[in-house]
Amino acid sequence: MNFLAHVFVTPKPAILDPQGKAVVNSLHSLGYDEVTDARLGKLIELKLSGADREAARARVEEMCKRLLANEIIEDYRFDVEEARS
Amino acid sequence: MNFLAHVFVTPKPAILDPQGKAVVNSLHSLGYDEVTDARLGKLIELKLSGADREAARARVEEMCKRLLANEIIEDYRFDVEEARS
């Protein structure tokens, strides 16, 4: 079976996020003063195969821990859905 | 009212994604041969205020078009939810 995983990697709340700060400043200079905070993270879309969804989830969890996220400074979450094609 | 917006910016399907390619190669070298494709995008979390959810959505849509996404090479989508605090 084929699956599509969306992995979201975000800086931990206690970690400074200079990119997010730059986004807030840019939005303010464009007149979007209602924006009070921005955090920049990564979205990683994976196509993968697996026996079933639980097996795929377990593998993606491993990939997050070993490569995709740096748990010292980042949080991650993900969802896995069956691929349409 | 305060809102939390999640903006997802991804490379268009026709655009080469060398970062995604690097992720696939790294995953393969770690033994995750079941991964056939990876695309890297950005996740931007915004805190903002607005009169209501529809107004906030309209403003975030504008921000995407003007700053957050480059529509030549990127697609975007977003959701806006009421902030808990």
Backbone of each chain as nested JSON, in Angstrom:
{
  "chains": [
    {"id": "A", "residues": [
      {"number": 1, "name": "MET", "atoms": {"N": [0.835, -1.2, 0.0], "CA": [0.0, 0.0, 0.0], "C": [0.867, 1.245, 0.0]}},
      {"number": 2, "name": "ASN", "atoms": {"N": [0.358, 2.281, -0.654], "CA": [1.103, 3.539, -0.707], "C": [0.488, 4.572, 0.229]}},
      {"number": 3, "name": "PHE", "atoms": {"N": [1.387, 5.314, 0.856], "CA": [0.941, 6.309, 1.826], "C": [1.588, 7.654, 1.543]}},
      {"number": 4, "name": "LEU", "atoms": {"N": [0.903, 8.693, 2.01], "CA": [1.434, 10.045, 1.939], "C": [1.523, 10.553, 3.374]}},
      {"number": 5, "name": "ALA", "atoms": {"N": [2.733, 10.964, 3.763], "CA": [2.933, 11.484, 5.122], "C": [3.244, 12.968, 5.065]}},
      {"number": 6, "name": "HIS", "atoms": {"N": [2.613, 13.721, 5.956], "CA": [2.942, 15.142, 6.13], "C": [3.628, 15.285, 7.477]}},
      {"number": 7, "name": "VAL", "atoms": {"N": [4.882, 15.703, 7.455], "CA": [5.642, 15.889, 8.692], "C": [5.82, 17.392, 8.91]}},
      {"number": 8, "name": "PHE", "atoms": {"N": [5.454, 17.861, 10.097], "CA": [5.576, 19.275, 10.438], "C": [6.645, 19.422, 11.507]}},
      {"number": 9, "name": "VAL", "atoms": {"N": [7.678, 20.186, 11.208], "CA": [8.782, 20.382, 12.143], "C": [8.822, 21.863, 12.508]}},
      {"number": 10, "name": "THR", "atoms": {"N": [8.687, 22.169, 13.791], "CA": [8.645, 23.575, 14.216], "C": [9.662, 23.816, 15.324]}},
      {"number": 11, "name": "PRO", "atoms": {"N": [10.193, 25.034, 15.404], "CA": [11.11, 25.338, 16.503], "C": [10.371, 25.25, 17.835]}},
      {"number": 12, "name": "LYS", "atoms": {"N": [11.022, 24.712, 18.85], "CA": [10.394, 24.633, 20.167], "C": [10.076, 26.042, 20.666]}},
      {"number": 13, "name": "PRO", "atoms": {"N": [9.011, 26.182, 21.465], "CA": [8.597, 27.519, 21.901], "C": [9.718, 28.319, 22.566]}},
      {"number": 14, "name": "ALA", "atoms": {"N": [10.616, 27.663, 23.291], "CA": [11.659, 28.398, 24.01], "C": [12.807, 28.844, 23.1]}},
      {"number": 15, "name": "ILE", "atoms": {"N": [12.816, 28.357, 21.866], "CA": [13.926, 28.642, 20.955], "C": [13.659, 29.924, 20.17]}},
      {"number": 16, "name": "LEU", "atoms": {"N": [14.633, 30.793, 20.103], "CA": [14.506, 31.998, 19.301], "C": [14.334, 31.628, 17.841]}},
      {"number": 17, "name": "ASP", "atoms": {"N": [13.502, 32.379, 17.126], "CA": [13.24, 32.077, 15.725], "C": [13.443, 33.354, 14.894]}},
      {"number": 18, "name": "PRO", "atoms": {"N": [14.69, 33.623, 14.524], "CA": [14.964, 34.883, 13.808], "C": [14.244, 34.985, 12.47]}},
      {"number": 19, "name": "GLN", "atoms": {"N": [14.035, 33.855, 11.799], "CA": [13.288, 33.886, 10.534], "C": [11.848, 34.335, 10.767]}},
      {"number": 20, "name": "GLY", "atoms": {"N": [11.243, 33.815, 11.826], "CA": [9.88, 34.212, 12.153], "C": [9.809, 35.698, 12.479]}},
      {"number": 21, "name": "LYS", "atoms": {"N": [10.801, 36.168, 13.227], "CA": [10.885, 37.597, 13.562], "C": [10.954, 38.435, 12.281]}},
      {"number": 22, "name": "ALA", "atoms": {"N": [11.737, 37.981, 11.309], "CA": [11.869, 38.704, 10.042], "C": [10.531, 38.738, 9.303]}},
      {"number": 23, "name": "VAL", "atoms": {"N": [9.778, 37.63, 9.374], "CA": [8.465, 37.591, 8.729], "C": [7.524, 38.601, 9.389]}},
      {"number": 24, "name": "VAL", "atoms": {"N": [7.521, 38.649, 10.724], "CA": [6.67, 39.629, 11.424], "C": [7.045, 41.039, 10.998]}},
      {"number": 25, "name": "ASN", "atoms": {"N": [8.33, 41.349, 10.964], "CA": [8.757, 42.696, 10.585], "C": [8.326, 43.031, 9.158]}},
      {"number": 26, "name": "SER", "atoms": {"N": [8.488, 42.083, 8.25], "CA": [8.09, 42.325, 6.865], "C": [6.585, 42.541, 6.757]}},
      {"number": 27, "name": "LEU", "atoms": {"N": [5.809, 41.718, 7.493], "CA": [4.352, 41.881, 7.453], "C": [3.948, 43.249, 8.02]}},
      {"number": 28, "name": "HIS", "atoms": {"N": [4.603, 43.663, 9.096], "CA": [4.29, 44.985, 9.661], "C": [4.604, 46.088, 8.652]}},
      {"number": 29, "name": "SER", "atoms": {"N": [5.725, 45.961, 7.953], "CA": [6.09, 47.017, 7.0], "C": [5.126, 47.049, 5.819]}},
      {"number": 30, "name": "LEU", "atoms": {"N": [4.391, 45.947, 5.591], "CA": [3.362, 45.933, 4.544], "C": [1.998, 46.366, 5.085]}},
      {"number": 31, "name": "GLY", "atoms": {"N": [1.926, 46.667, 6.368], "CA": [0.685, 47.165, 6.937], "C": [-0.139, 46.13, 7.694]}},
      {"number": 32, "name": "TYR", "atoms": {"N": [0.387, 44.93, 7.851], "CA": [-0.364, 43.878, 8.579], "C": [-0.005, 43.931, 10.062]}},
      {"number": 33, "name": "ASP", "atoms": {"N": [-0.43, 45.007, 10.698], "CA": [-0.041, 45.231, 12.094], "C": [-0.75, 44.285, 13.048]}},
      {"number": 34, "name": "GLU", "atoms": {"N": [-1.782, 43.594, 12.567], "CA": [-2.513, 42.683, 13.451], "C": [-1.744, 41.394, 13.749]}},
      {"number": 35, "name": "VAL", "atoms": {"N": [-0.631, 41.181, 13.033], "CA": [0.159, 39.967, 13.272], "C": [1.084, 40.192, 14.463]}},
      {"number": 36, "name": "THR", "atoms": {"N": [0.959, 39.359, 15.474], "CA": [1.751, 39.559, 16.686], "C": [2.925, 38.588, 16.79]}},
      {"number": 37, "name": "ASP", "atoms": {"N": [2.861, 37.481, 16.067], "CA": [3.966, 36.526, 16.152], "C": [3.967, 35.637, 14.92]}},
      {"number": 38, "name": "ALA", "atoms": {"N": [5.146, 35.183, 14.528], "CA": [5.262, 34.21, 13.443], "C": [6.379, 33.244, 13.796]}},
      {"number": 39, "name": "ARG", "atoms": {"N": [6.16, 31.975, 13.505], "CA": [7.186, 30.947, 13.712], "C": [7.326, 30.213, 12.391]}},
      {"number": 40, "name": "LEU", "atoms": {"N": [8.551, 29.981, 12.0], "CA": [8.771, 29.276, 10.734], "C": [9.205, 27.846, 10.968]}},
      {"number": 41, "name": "GLY", "atoms": {"N": [8.533, 26.94, 10.319], "CA": [8.896, 25.544, 10.432], "C": [9.006, 24.915, 9.055]}},
      {"number": 42, "name": "LYS", "atoms": {"N": [9.206, 23.608, 9.065], "CA": [9.317, 22.871, 7.812], "C": [8.127, 21.944, 7.646]}},
      {"number": 43, "name": "LEU", "atoms": {"N": [7.721, 21.792, 6.412], "CA": [6.714, 20.803, 6.06], "C": [7.403, 19.819, 5.119]}},
      {"number": 44, "name": "ILE", "atoms": {"N": [7.411, 18.551, 5.478], "CA": [8.044, 17.533, 4.642], "C": [6.969, 16.543, 4.209]}},
      {"number": 45, "name": "GLU", "atoms": {"N": [6.736, 16.456, 2.902], "CA": [5.761, 15.517, 2.361], "C": [6.508, 14.293, 1.848]}},
      {"number": 46, "name": "LEU", "atoms": {"N": [6.169, 13.135, 2.386], "CA": [6.844, 11.896, 1.999], "C": [5.863, 10.965, 1.319]}},
      {"number": 47, "name": "LYS", "atoms": {"N": [6.295, 10.359, 0.231], "CA": [5.548, 9.235, -0.333], "C": [6.28, 7.978, 0.068]}},
      {"number": 48, "name": "LEU", "atoms": {"N": [5.54, 7.021, 0.589], "CA": [6.188, 5.782, 1.004], "C": [5.224, 4.612, 0.892]}},
      {"number": 49, "name": "SER", "atoms": {"N": [5.781, 3.423, 0.881], "CA": [4.957, 2.233, 0.86], "C": [5.087, 1.525, 2.201]}},
      {"number": 50, "name": "GLY", "atoms": {"N": [4.114, 0.698, 2.499], "CA": [4.135, -0.018, 3.768], "C": [3.03, -1.046, 3.802]}},
      {"number": 51, "name": "ALA", "atoms": {"N": [3.124, -1.983, 4.755], "CA": [2.132, -3.049, 4.851], "C": [0.763, -2.474, 5.225]}},
      {"number": 52, "name": "ASP", "atoms": {"N": [0.735, -1.576, 6.19], "CA": [-0.51, -0.928, 6.587], "C": [-0.178, 0.421, 7.206]}},
      {"number": 53, "name": "ARG", "atoms": {"N": [-1.223, 1.148, 7.563], "CA": [-0.988, 2.502, 8.03], "C": [-0.186, 2.533, 9.341]}},
      {"number": 54, "name": "GLU", "atoms": {"N": [-0.446, 1.59, 10.226], "CA": [0.278, 1.584, 11.504], "C": [1.774, 1.355, 11.286]}},
      {"number": 55, "name": "ALA", "atoms": {"N": [2.096, 0.457, 10.354], "CA": [3.5, 0.182, 10.044], "C": [4.152, 1.435, 9.453]}},
      {"number": 56, "name": "ALA", "atoms": {"N": [3.425, 2.105, 8.56], "CA": [3.965, 3.321, 7.95], "C": [4.184, 4.394, 9.007]}},
      {"number": 57, "name": "ARG", "atoms": {"N": [3.221, 4.543, 9.921], "CA": [3.358, 5.536, 10.99], "C": [4.608, 5.272, 11.827]}},
      {"number": 58, "name": "ALA", "atoms": {"N": [4.828, 4.007, 12.15], "CA": [5.984, 3.662, 12.985], "C": [7.288, 4.012, 12.274]}},
      {"number": 59, "name": "ARG", "atoms": {"N": [7.341, 3.771, 10.963], "CA": [8.554, 4.089, 10.2], "C": [8.761, 5.597, 10.118]}},
      {"number": 60, "name": "VAL", "atoms": {"N": [7.69, 6.35, 9.888], "CA": [7.822, 7.815, 9.79], "C": [8.267, 8.388, 11.136]}},
      {"number": 61, "name": "GLU", "atoms": {"N": [7.738, 7.846, 12.214], "CA": [8.173, 8.286, 13.554], "C": [9.688, 8.101, 13.706]}},
      {"number": 62, "name": "GLU", "atoms": {"N": [10.173, 6.945, 13.275], "CA": [11.621, 6.69, 13.321], "C": [12.402, 7.694, 12.469]}},
      {"number": 63, "name": "MET", "atoms": {"N": [11.897, 7.949, 11.258], "CA": [12.579, 8.905, 10.361], "C": [12.666, 10.283, 10.999]}},
      {"number": 64, "name": "CYS", "atoms": {"N": [11.598, 10.681, 11.693], "CA": [11.607, 11.985, 12.364], "C": [12.709, 12.04, 13.405]}},
      {"number": 65, "name": "LYS", "atoms": {"N": [12.772, 10.983, 14.212], "CA": [13.745, 10.979, 15.303], "C": [15.174, 10.906, 14.781]}},
      {"number": 66, "name": "ARG", "atoms": {"N": [15.383, 10.156, 13.692], "CA": [16.753, 9.924, 13.224], "C": [17.245, 10.986, 12.252]}},
      {"number": 67, "name": "LEU", "atoms": {"N": [16.348, 11.624, 11.498], "CA": [16.822, 12.54, 10.46], "C": [16.035, 13.843, 10.36]}},
      {"number": 68, "name": "LEU", "atoms": {"N": [14.718, 13.749, 10.356], "CA": [13.928, 14.899, 9.9], "C": [13.839, 16.023, 10.927]}},
      {"number": 69, "name": "ALA", "atoms": {"N": [13.855, 15.677, 12.215], "CA": [13.752, 16.709, 13.242], "C": [14.948, 16.623, 14.182]}},
      {"number": 70, "name": "ASN", "atoms": {"N": [15.327, 17.755, 14.693], "CA": [16.354, 17.813, 15.732], "C": [15.627, 18.078, 17.048]}},
      {"number": 71, "name": "GLU", "atoms": {"N": [15.455, 17.015, 17.828], "CA": [14.579, 17.13, 18.998], "C": [15.126, 18.041, 20.103]}},
      {"number": 72, "name": "ILE", "atoms": {"N": [16.377, 18.425, 19.989], "CA": [16.915, 19.386, 20.97], "C": [16.211, 20.733, 20.803]}},
      {"number": 73, "name": "ILE", "atoms": {"N": [16.006, 21.127, 19.579], "CA": [15.479, 22.472, 19.319], "C": [14.154, 22.474, 18.553]}},
      {"number": 74, "name": "GLU", "atoms": {"N": [13.707, 21.302, 18.108], "CA": [12.499, 21.265, 17.282], "C": [11.476, 20.261, 17.807]}},
      {"number": 75, "name": "ASP", "atoms": {"N": [10.208, 20.59, 17.596], "CA": [9.119, 19.64, 17.811], "C": [8.679, 19.107, 16.455]}},
      {"number": 76, "name": "TYR", "atoms": {"N": [8.098, 17.92, 16.448], "CA": [7.533, 17.433, 15.186], "C": [6.186, 16.777, 15.439]}},
      {"number": 77, "name": "ARG", "atoms": {"N": [5.376, 16.781, 14.408], "CA": [4.141, 16.012, 14.407], "C": [3.91, 15.58, 12.967]}},
      {"number": 78, "name": "PHE", "atoms": {"N": [3.093, 14.564, 12.774], "CA": [2.867, 14.116, 11.398], "C": [1.539, 13.397, 11.29]}},
      {"number": 79, "name": "ASP", "atoms": {"N": [1.054, 13.327, 10.058], "CA": [-0.086, 12.469, 9.774], "C": [0.268, 11.602, 8.574]}},
      {"number": 80, "name": "VAL", "atoms": {"N": [-0.364, 10.46, 8.512], "CA": [-0.13, 9.51, 7.421], "C": [-1.481, 9.128, 6.844]}},
      {"number": 81, "name": "GLU", "atoms": {"N": [-1.645, 9.344, 5.555], "CA": [-2.901, 8.953, 4.915], "C": [-2.612, 8.034, 3.74]}},
      {"number": 82, "name": "GLU", "atoms": {"N": [-3.609, 7.253, 3.376], "CA": [-3.454, 6.377, 2.229], "C": [-3.383, 7.228, 0.967]}},
      {"number": 83, "name": "ALA", "atoms": {"N": [-2.434, 6.92, 0.079], "CA": [-2.296, 7.706, -1.146], "C": [-3.396, 7.319, -2.126]}},
      {"number": 84, "name": "ARG", "atoms": {"N": [-3.905, 8.324, -2.828], "CA": [-5.016, 8.075, -3.751], "C": [-4.591, 7.227, -4.932]}},
      {"number": 85, "name": "SER", "atoms": {"N": [-3.372, 7.48, -5.418], "CA": [-2.935, 6.742, -6.608], "C": [-2.098, 5.536, -6.208]}}
    ]},
    {"id": "B", "residues": [
      {"number": 1, "name": "MET", "atoms": {"N": [-10.719, 39.525, 18.465], "CA": [-10.505, 38.097, 18.632], "C": [-9.122, 37.703, 18.124]}},
      {"number": 2, "name": "ASN", "atoms": {"N": [-8.556, 36.709, 18.776], "CA": [-7.222, 36.255, 18.367], "C": [-7.311, 34.946, 17.596]}},
      {"number": 3, "name": "PHE", "atoms": {"N": [-6.481, 34.858, 16.58], "CA": [-6.5, 33.692, 15.712], "C": [-5.098, 33.131, 15.538]}},
      {"number": 4, "name": "LEU", "atoms": {"N": [-5.07, 31.85, 15.219], "CA": [-3.816, 31.184, 14.88], "C": [-3.961, 30.656, 13.456]}},
      {"number": 5, "name": "ALA", "atoms": {"N": [-3.042, 31.067, 12.588], "CA": [-3.08, 30.611, 11.199], "C": [-1.891, 29.705, 10.924]}},
      {"number": 6, "name": "HIS", "atoms": {"N": [-2.163, 28.599, 10.225], "CA": [-1.096, 27.726, 9.735], "C": [-1.056, 27.858, 8.229]}},
      {"number": 7, "name": "VAL", "atoms": {"N": [0.055, 28.351, 7.719], "CA": [0.22, 28.521, 6.277], "C": [1.229, 27.472, 5.796]}},
      {"number": 8, "name": "PHE", "atoms": {"N": [0.834, 26.719, 4.761], "CA": [1.698, 25.678, 4.203], "C": [2.108, 26.099, 2.801]}},
      {"number": 9, "name": "VAL", "atoms": {"N": [3.387, 26.231, 2.58], "CA": [3.899, 26.657, 1.284], "C": [4.755, 25.526, 0.724]}},
      {"number": 10, "name": "THR", "atoms": {"N": [4.362, 25.029, -0.449], "CA": [5.085, 23.885, -1.028], "C": [5.506, 24.196, -2.459]}},
      {"number": 11, "name": "PRO", "atoms": {"N": [6.609, 23.621, -2.914], "CA": [7.002, 23.814, -4.315], "C": [5.947, 23.212, -5.235]}},
      {"number": 12, "name": "LYS", "atoms": {"N": [5.648, 23.896, -6.335], "CA": [4.689, 23.346, -7.296], "C": [5.202, 22.01, -7.827]}},
      {"number": 13, "name": "PRO", "atoms": {"N": [4.282, 21.104, -8.187], "CA": [4.695, 19.759, -8.627], "C": [5.715, 19.781, -9.769]}},
      {"number": 14, "name": "ALA", "atoms": {"N": [5.621, 20.759, -10.668], "CA": [6.513, 20.778, -11.828], "C": [7.905, 21.324, -11.492]}},
      {"number": 15, "name": "ILE", "atoms": {"N": [8.054, 21.866, -10.272], "CA": [9.322, 22.504, -9.904], "C": [10.259, 21.478, -9.268]}},
      {"number": 16, "name": "LEU", "atoms": {"N": [11.497, 21.472, -9.715], "CA": [12.489, 20.595, -9.099], "C": [12.684, 20.977, -7.636]}},
      {"number": 17, "name": "ASP", "atoms": {"N": [12.88, 19.974, -6.782], "CA": [13.047, 20.239, -5.362], "C": [14.312, 19.531, -4.871]}},
      {"number": 18, "name": "PRO", "atoms": {"N": [15.463, 20.177, -5.027], "CA": [16.729, 19.517, -4.663], "C": [16.808, 19.174, -3.179]}},
      {"number": 19, "name": "GLN", "atoms": {"N": [16.18, 19.985, -2.319], "CA": [16.192, 19.664, -0.885], "C": [15.435, 18.367, -0.622]}},
      {"number": 20, "name": "GLY", "atoms": {"N": [14.295, 18.215, -1.312], "CA": [13.522, 16.983, -1.156], "C": [14.311, 15.775, -1.627]}},
      {"number": 21, "name": "LYS", "atoms": {"N": [14.996, 15.957, -2.743], "CA": [15.847, 14.891, -3.279], "C": [16.916, 14.49, -2.255]}},
      {"number": 22, "name": "ALA", "atoms": {"N": [17.503, 15.479, -1.605], "CA": [18.531, 15.206, -0.595], "C": [17.944, 14.429, 0.581]}},
      {"number": 23, "name": "VAL", "atoms": {"N": [16.698, 14.758, 0.947], "CA": [16.043, 14.04, 2.038], "C": [15.82, 12.581, 1.641]}},
      {"number": 24, "name": "VAL", "atoms": {"N": [15.356, 12.347, 0.407], "CA": [15.148, 10.963, -0.051], "C": [16.472, 10.193, -0.001]}},
      {"number": 25, "name": "ASN", "atoms": {"N": [17.534, 10.816, -0.511], "CA": [18.832, 10.131, -0.512], "C": [19.304, 9.803, 0.903]}},
      {"number": 26, "name": "SER", "atoms": {"N": [19.124, 10.753, 1.818], "CA": [19.542, 10.516, 3.207], "C": [18.721, 9.401, 3.839]}},
      {"number": 27, "name": "LEU", "atoms": {"N": [17.402, 9.397, 3.562], "CA": [16.55, 8.346, 4.126], "C": [16.945, 6.978, 3.565]}},
      {"number": 28, "name": "HIS", "atoms": {"N": [17.245, 6.934, 2.275], "CA": [17.681, 5.662, 1.684], "C": [18.971, 5.181, 2.33]}},
      {"number": 29, "name": "SER", "atoms": {"N": [19.889, 6.105, 2.569], "CA": [21.172, 5.687, 3.144], "C": [20.999, 5.208, 4.584]}},
      {"number": 30, "name": "LEU", "atoms": {"N": [19.892, 5.59, 5.226], "CA": [19.592, 5.09, 6.576], "C": [18.758, 3.809, 6.528]}},
      {"number": 31, "name": "GLY", "atoms": {"N": [18.42, 3.345, 5.33], "CA": [17.7, 2.086, 5.211], "C": [16.204, 2.228, 4.967]}},
      {"number": 32, "name": "TYR", "atoms": {"N": [15.713, 3.458, 4.806], "CA": [14.279, 3.644, 4.576], "C": [13.994, 3.631, 3.075]}},
      {"number": 33, "name": "ASP", "atoms": {"N": [14.167, 2.454, 2.501], "CA": [14.038, 2.328, 1.045], "C": [12.588, 2.435, 0.571]}},
      {"number": 34, "name": "GLU", "atoms": {"N": [11.642, 2.375, 1.495], "CA": [10.231, 2.461, 1.095], "C": [9.819, 3.882, 0.723]}},
      {"number": 35, "name": "VAL", "atoms": {"N": [10.684, 4.86, 0.992], "CA": [10.343, 6.248, 0.651], "C": [10.672, 6.481, -0.819]}},
      {"number": 36, "name": "THR", "atoms": {"N": [9.666, 6.896, -1.591], "CA": [9.868, 7.083, -3.03], "C": [9.984, 8.551, -3.421]}},
      {"number": 37, "name": "ASP", "atoms": {"N": [9.499, 9.443, -2.575], "CA": [9.588, 10.861, -2.931], "C": [9.472, 11.703, -1.666]}},
      {"number": 38, "name": "ALA", "atoms": {"N": [10.112, 12.862, -1.703], "CA": [9.969, 13.823, -0.601], "C": [9.973, 15.217, -1.201]}},
      {"number": 39, "name": "ARG", "atoms": {"N": [9.103, 16.061, -0.675], "CA": [9.058, 17.463, -1.091], "C": [9.169, 18.301, 0.169]}},
      {"number": 40, "name": "LEU", "atoms": {"N": [9.993, 19.328, 0.108], "CA": [10.154, 20.182, 1.278], "C": [9.434, 21.501, 1.109]}},
      {"number": 41, "name": "GLY", "atoms": {"N": [8.637, 21.842, 2.076], "CA": [7.942, 23.119, 2.05], "C": [8.135, 23.851, 3.36]}},
      {"number": 42, "name": "LYS", "atoms": {"N": [7.418, 24.962, 3.488], "CA": [7.499, 25.769, 4.693], "C": [6.175, 25.738, 5.421]}},
      {"number": 43, "name": "LEU", "atoms": {"N": [6.272, 25.756, 6.73], "CA": [5.095, 25.912, 7.574], "C": [5.273, 27.226, 8.316]}},
      {"number": 44, "name": "ILE", "atoms": {"N": [4.33, 28.138, 8.165], "CA": [4.41, 29.427, 8.845], "C": [3.224, 29.536, 9.787]}},
      {"number": 45, "name": "GLU", "atoms": {"N": [3.505, 29.642, 11.073], "CA": [2.444, 29.803, 12.071], "C": [2.353, 31.274, 12.434]}},
      {"number": 46, "name": "LEU", "atoms": {"N": [1.175, 31.843, 12.245], "CA": [0.971, 33.267, 12.524], "C": [-0.035, 33.436, 13.656]}},
      {"number": 47, "name": "LYS", "atoms": {"N": [0.269, 34.333, 14.585], "CA": [-0.737, 34.781, 15.541], "C": [-1.208, 36.143, 15.083]}},
      {"number": 48, "name": "LEU", "atoms": {"N": [-2.512, 36.306, 15.015], "CA": [-3.031, 37.598, 14.577], "C": [-4.382, 37.871, 15.214]}},
      {"number": 49, "name": "SER", "atoms": {"N": [-4.777, 39.132, 15.189], "CA": [-6.093, 39.513, 15.693], "C": [-6.961, 39.918, 14.51]}},
      {"number": 50, "name": "GLY", "atoms": {"N": [-8.261, 39.877, 14.716], "CA": [-9.18, 40.228, 13.642], "C": [-10.592, 40.288, 14.181]}},
      {"number": 51, "name": "ALA", "atoms": {"N": [-11.487, 40.907, 13.41], "CA": [-12.873, 41.062, 13.854], "C": [-13.557, 39.696, 13.952]}},
      {"number": 52, "name": "ASP", "atoms": {"N": [-13.358, 38.866, 12.937], "CA": [-13.923, 37.522, 12.96], "C": [-13.068, 36.632, 12.068]}},
      {"number": 53, "name": "ARG", "atoms": {"N": [-13.437, 35.358, 12.011], "CA": [-12.588, 34.414, 11.304], "C": [-12.509, 34.708, 9.806]}},
      {"number": 54, "name": "GLU", "atoms": {"N": [-13.629, 35.123, 9.24], "CA": [-13.62, 35.41, 7.798], "C": [-12.682, 36.573, 7.471]}},
      {"number": 55, "name": "ALA", "atoms": {"N": [-12.72, 37.604, 8.315], "CA": [-11.828, 38.748, 8.105], "C": [-10.368, 38.312, 8.228]}},
      {"number": 56, "name": "ALA", "atoms": {"N": [-10.084, 37.467, 9.215], "CA": [-8.709, 36.997, 9.41], "C": [-8.264, 36.167, 8.204]}},
      {"number": 57, "name": "ARG", "atoms": {"N": [-9.162, 35.318, 7.703], "CA": [-8.838, 34.497, 6.534], "C": [-8.485, 35.378, 5.33]}},
      {"number": 58, "name": "ALA", "atoms": {"N": [-9.274, 36.428, 5.126], "CA": [-9.038, 37.312, 3.982], "C": [-7.673, 37.989, 4.097]}},
      {"number": 59, "name": "ARG", "atoms": {"N": [-7.318, 38.384, 5.317], "CA": [-6.025, 39.034, 5.509], "C": [-4.875, 38.051, 5.293]}},
      {"number": 60, "name": "VAL", "atoms": {"N": [-5.024, 36.84, 5.783], "CA": [-3.952, 35.845, 5.616], "C": [-3.776, 35.507, 4.132]}},
      {"number": 61, "name": "GLU", "atoms": {"N": [-4.896, 35.408, 3.428], "CA": [-4.823, 35.162, 1.975], "C": [-3.98, 36.255, 1.293]}},
      {"number": 62, "name": "GLU", "atoms": {"N": [-4.238, 37.499, 1.659], "CA": [-3.453, 38.621, 1.122], "C": [-1.976, 38.493, 1.462]}},
      {"number": 63, "name": "MET", "atoms": {"N": [-1.687, 38.142, 2.708], "CA": [-0.285, 37.997, 3.142], "C": [0.432, 36.923, 2.328]}},
      {"number": 64, "name": "CYS", "atoms": {"N": [-0.3, 35.837, 2.041], "CA": [0.296, 34.761, 1.236], "C": [0.675, 35.292, -0.134]}},
      {"number": 65, "name": "LYS", "atoms": {"N": [-0.251, 36.0, -0.756], "CA": [-0.019, 36.478, -2.112], "C": [1.083, 37.527, -2.156]}},
      {"number": 66, "name": "ARG", "atoms": {"N": [1.14, 38.379, -1.137], "CA": [2.081, 39.495, -1.175], "C": [3.455, 39.155, -0.626]}},
      {"number": 67, "name": "LEU", "atoms": {"N": [3.539, 38.219, 0.301], "CA": [4.843, 37.985, 0.942], "C": [5.204, 36.518, 1.143]}},
      {"number": 68, "name": "LEU", "atoms": {"N": [4.252, 35.733, 1.647], "CA": [4.648, 34.437, 2.192], "C": [4.936, 33.387, 1.128]}},
      {"number": 69, "name": "ALA", "atoms": {"N": [4.235, 33.458, 0.001], "CA": [4.446, 32.463, -1.058], "C": [4.829, 33.164, -2.356]}},
      {"number": 70, "name": "ASN", "atoms": {"N": [5.618, 32.499, -3.138], "CA": [5.946, 32.959, -4.481], "C": [5.13, 32.105, -5.44]}},
      {"number": 71, "name": "GLU", "atoms": {"N": [4.042, 32.652, -5.935], "CA": [3.092, 31.832, -6.692], "C": [3.623, 31.348, -8.036]}},
      {"number": 72, "name": "ILE", "atoms": {"N": [4.744, 31.885, -8.464], "CA": [5.359, 31.373, -9.689], "C": [5.817, 29.926, -9.473]}},
      {"number": 73, "name": "ILE", "atoms": {"N": [6.413, 29.685, -8.34], "CA": [7.014, 28.372, -8.1], "C": [6.42, 27.628, -6.909]}},
      {"number": 74, "name": "GLU", "atoms": {"N": [5.523, 28.285, -6.166], "CA": [5.015, 27.652, -4.946], "C": [3.485, 27.672, -4.896]}},
      {"number": 75, "name": "ASP", "atoms": {"N": [2.933, 26.638, -4.283], "CA": [1.518, 26.623, -3.933], "C": [1.396, 26.938, -2.444]}},
      {"number": 76, "name": "TYR", "atoms": {"N": [0.243, 27.444, -2.044], "CA": [0.022, 27.632, -0.605], "C": [-1.395, 27.218, -0.241]}},
      {"number": 77, "name": "ARG", "atoms": {"N": [-1.538, 26.859, 1.013], "CA": [-2.859, 26.642, 1.573], "C": [-2.754, 27.019, 3.047]}},
      {"number": 78, "name": "PHE", "atoms": {"N": [-3.872, 27.286, 3.681], "CA": [-3.791, 27.674, 5.094], "C": [-5.099, 27.379, 5.802]}},
      {"number": 79, "name": "ASP", "atoms": {"N": [-5.01, 27.288, 7.115], "CA": [-6.213, 27.242, 7.928], "C": [-6.081, 28.297, 9.023]}},
      {"number": 80, "name": "VAL", "atoms": {"N": [-7.216, 28.77, 9.48], "CA": [-7.254, 29.799, 10.531], "C": [-8.179, 29.295, 11.622]}},
      {"number": 81, "name": "GLU", "atoms": {"N": [-7.669, 29.221, 12.836], "CA": [-8.516, 28.786, 13.952], "C": [-8.479, 29.838, 15.053]}},
      {"number": 82, "name": "GLU", "atoms": {"N": [-9.508, 29.825, 15.879], "CA": [-9.527, 30.758, 16.995], "C": [-8.454, 30.343, 18.001]}},
      {"number": 83, "name": "ALA", "atoms": {"N": [-7.701, 31.314, 18.494], "CA": [-6.635, 30.987, 19.445], "C": [-7.241, 30.695, 20.808]}},
      {"number": 84, "name": "ARG", "atoms": {"N": [-6.661, 29.731, 21.489], "CA": [-7.211, 29.318, 22.777], "C": [-7.041, 30.405, 23.839]}},
      {"number": 85, "name": "SER", "atoms": {"N": [-5.926, 31.091, 23.786], "CA": [-5.672, 32.104, 24.821], "C": [-6.071, 33.493, 24.334]}}
    ]}
  ]
}
